[in-house]
Structures are given as C-alpha cells and as structure tokens.
C-alpha cells in the first residue's frame, strides 16, 4: 500500500493547495514508525 501511495501523482499543482485524507494517513504514519523502529516491527 505504501508503494502505491508513494507512486501517486498529486491531485493539484504542487504549492497551490493542500489536503488530508483520513484513510491513507494511518498507512503513512505506520510506515514512518516502522522505518524508525530499530526492530522493524
């Protein structure tokens, strides 16, 4: 799932708007935590 999110193109021109999506936030936060966890849990 995180690979798909990383490959996704922006919905608008970068720098012109911002957004938040509650469903994908958990995947992104989980990947960040997994990468900084020394045990890679």
N, CA, C and O atoms as a GROMACS GRO file, in nm:
protein
  164
    1UNK      N    1   0.082  -0.119   0.000
    1UNK     CA    2   0.000   0.000   0.000
    1UNK      C    3   0.087   0.126   0.000
    1UNK      O    4   0.056   0.222  -0.071
    2UNK      N    5   0.193   0.126   0.078
    2UNK     CA    6   0.278   0.245   0.083
    2UNK      C    7   0.348   0.270  -0.050
    2UNK      O    8   0.372   0.385  -0.086
    3UNK      N    9   0.380   0.164  -0.124
    3UNK     CA   10   0.440   0.183  -0.257
    3UNK      C   11   0.340   0.251  -0.351
    3UNK      O   12   0.378   0.339  -0.428
    4UNK      N   13   0.214   0.212  -0.344
    4UNK     CA   14   0.111   0.275  -0.426
    4UNK      C   15   0.094   0.422  -0.390
    4UNK      O   16   0.079   0.506  -0.479
    5UNK      N   17   0.096   0.452  -0.262
    5UNK     CA   18   0.083   0.592  -0.219
    5UNK      C   19   0.202   0.675  -0.266
    5UNK      O   20   0.186   0.790  -0.307
    6UNK      N   21   0.321   0.617  -0.259
    6UNK     CA   22   0.441   0.690  -0.300
    6UNK      C   23   0.442   0.720  -0.450
    6UNK      O   24   0.495   0.822  -0.492
    7UNK      N   25   0.382   0.632  -0.530
    7UNK     CA   26   0.379   0.649  -0.675
    7UNK      C   27   0.265   0.739  -0.722
    7UNK      O   28   0.260   0.777  -0.840
    8UNK      N   29   0.175   0.772  -0.634
    8UNK     CA   30   0.057   0.851  -0.672
    8UNK      C   31   0.097   0.994  -0.710
    8UNK      O   32   0.180   1.056  -0.645
    9UNK      N   33   0.036   1.044  -0.818
    9UNK     CA   34   0.062   1.182  -0.863
    9UNK      C   35  -0.026   1.278  -0.784
    9UNK      O   36  -0.134   1.240  -0.740
   10UNK      N   37   0.019   1.401  -0.767
   10UNK     CA   38  -0.061   1.499  -0.694
   10UNK      C   39  -0.195   1.526  -0.763
   10UNK      O   40  -0.205   1.518  -0.886
   11UNK      N   41  -0.296   1.558  -0.684
   11UNK     CA   42  -0.428   1.592  -0.739
   11UNK      C   43  -0.432   1.735  -0.791
   11UNK      O   44  -0.522   1.771  -0.867
   12UNK      N   45  -0.335   1.817  -0.752
   12UNK     CA   46  -0.328   1.957  -0.796
   12UNK      C   47  -0.182   1.996  -0.810
   12UNK      O   48  -0.093   1.923  -0.768
   13UNK      N   49  -0.158   2.110  -0.869
   13UNK     CA   50  -0.022   2.161  -0.888
   13UNK      C   51   0.045   2.181  -0.751
   13UNK      O   52  -0.010   2.250  -0.666
   14UNK      N   53   0.163   2.120  -0.729
   14UNK     CA   54   0.230   2.136  -0.600
   14UNK      C   55   0.247   2.284  -0.562
   14UNK      O   56   0.286   2.366  -0.645
   15UNK      N   57   0.217   2.315  -0.438
   15UNK     CA   58   0.230   2.450  -0.387
   15UNK      C   59   0.105   2.534  -0.402
   15UNK      O   60   0.100   2.646  -0.350
   16UNK      N   61   0.002   2.484  -0.472
   16UNK     CA   62  -0.120   2.562  -0.492
   16UNK      C   63  -0.231   2.526  -0.395
   16UNK      O   64  -0.325   2.603  -0.378
   17UNK      N   65  -0.222   2.410  -0.332
   17UNK     CA   66  -0.327   2.365  -0.239
   17UNK      C   67  -0.268   2.256  -0.150
   17UNK      O   68  -0.156   2.210  -0.172
   18UNK      N   69  -0.343   2.216  -0.051
   18UNK     CA   70  -0.303   2.104   0.034
   18UNK      C   71  -0.428   2.025   0.070
   18UNK      O   72  -0.540   2.073   0.053
   19UNK      N   73  -0.408   1.905   0.121
   19UNK     CA   74  -0.522   1.822   0.156
   19UNK      C   75  -0.484   1.718   0.259
   19UNK      O   76  -0.367   1.699   0.292
   20UNK      N   77  -0.585   1.652   0.310
   20UNK     CA   78  -0.569   1.550   0.413
   20UNK      C   79  -0.668   1.439   0.383
   20UNK      O   80  -0.784   1.467   0.350
   21UNK      N   81  -0.626   1.317   0.394
   21UNK     CA   82  -0.716   1.205   0.372
   21UNK      C   83  -0.703   1.110   0.490
   21UNK      O   84  -0.598   1.048   0.510
   22UNK      N   85  -0.807   1.100   0.567
   22UNK     CA   86  -0.804   1.022   0.692
   22UNK      C   87  -0.772   0.875   0.670
   22UNK      O   88  -0.711   0.812   0.757
   23UNK      N   89  -0.811   0.819   0.557
   23UNK     CA   90  -0.791   0.676   0.534
   23UNK      C   91  -0.644   0.643   0.507
   23UNK      O   92  -0.595   0.540   0.553
   24UNK      N   93  -0.574   0.726   0.433
   24UNK     CA   94  -0.435   0.697   0.400
   24UNK      C   95  -0.337   0.744   0.507
   24UNK      O   96  -0.222   0.700   0.507
   25UNK      N   97  -0.379   0.829   0.596
   25UNK     CA   98  -0.289   0.880   0.700
   25UNK      C   99  -0.231   0.767   0.784
   25UNK      O  100  -0.112   0.769   0.817
   26UNK      N  101  -0.312   0.670   0.819
   26UNK     CA  102  -0.265   0.557   0.901
   26UNK      C  103  -0.154   0.477   0.833
   26UNK      O  104  -0.058   0.436   0.897
   27UNK      N  105  -0.168   0.456   0.702
   27UNK     CA  106  -0.065   0.383   0.628
   27UNK      C  107   0.066   0.461   0.628
   27UNK      O  108   0.173   0.403   0.646
   28UNK      N  109   0.058   0.590   0.607
   28UNK     CA  110   0.179   0.673   0.603
   28UNK      C  111   0.245   0.681   0.740
   28UNK      O  112   0.367   0.668   0.751
   29UNK      N  113   0.166   0.702   0.845
   29UNK     CA  114   0.220   0.709   0.981
   29UNK      C  115   0.280   0.574   1.022
   29UNK      O  116   0.387   0.570   1.083
   30UNK      N  117   0.213   0.465   0.989
   30UNK     CA  118   0.263   0.332   1.022
   30UNK      C  119   0.397   0.302   0.955
   30UNK      O  120   0.485   0.243   1.017
   31UNK      N  121   0.411   0.343   0.830
   31UNK     CA  122   0.537   0.321   0.759
   31UNK      C  123   0.649   0.403   0.820
   31UNK      O  124   0.762   0.354   0.833
   32UNK      N  125   0.621   0.525   0.857
   32UNK     CA  126   0.722   0.609   0.923
   32UNK      C  127   0.768   0.544   1.053
   32UNK      O  128   0.888   0.536   1.080
   33UNK      N  129   0.674   0.499   1.134
   33UNK     CA  130   0.709   0.435   1.262
   33UNK      C  131   0.788   0.307   1.238
   33UNK      O  132   0.886   0.281   1.308
   34UNK      N  133   0.747   0.226   1.140
   34UNK     CA  134   0.818   0.102   1.111
   34UNK      C  135   0.962   0.129   1.070
   34UNK      O  136   1.053   0.056   1.108
   35UNK      N  137   0.983   0.233   0.992
   35UNK     CA  138   1.119   0.262   0.944
   35UNK      C  139   1.211   0.316   1.052
   35UNK      O  140   1.332   0.294   1.045
   36UNK      N  141   1.158   0.384   1.151
   36UNK     CA  142   1.245   0.436   1.257
   36UNK      C  143   1.259   0.339   1.374
   36UNK      O  144   1.343   0.360   1.461
   37UNK      N  145   1.177   0.235   1.377
   37UNK     CA  146   1.185   0.134   1.483
   37UNK      C  147   1.306   0.044   1.459
   37UNK      O  148   1.314  -0.021   1.354
   38UNK      N  149   1.401   0.039   1.552
   38UNK     CA  150   1.521  -0.044   1.533
   38UNK      C  151   1.489  -0.192   1.508
   38UNK      O  152   1.566  -0.260   1.440
   39UNK      N  153   1.378  -0.242   1.563
   39UNK     CA  154   1.341  -0.383   1.545
   39UNK      C  155   1.255  -0.405   1.421
   39UNK      O  156   1.219  -0.519   1.390
   40UNK      N  157   1.221  -0.298   1.348
   40UNK     CA  158   1.142  -0.305   1.224
   40UNK      C  159   1.010  -0.380   1.243
   40UNK      O  160   0.972  -0.462   1.159
   41UNK      N  161   0.940  -0.352   1.354
   41UNK     CA  162   0.814  -0.422   1.383
   41UNK      C  163   0.702  -0.371   1.298
   41UNK      O  164   0.589  -0.419   1.310
   0.00000   0.00000   0.00000
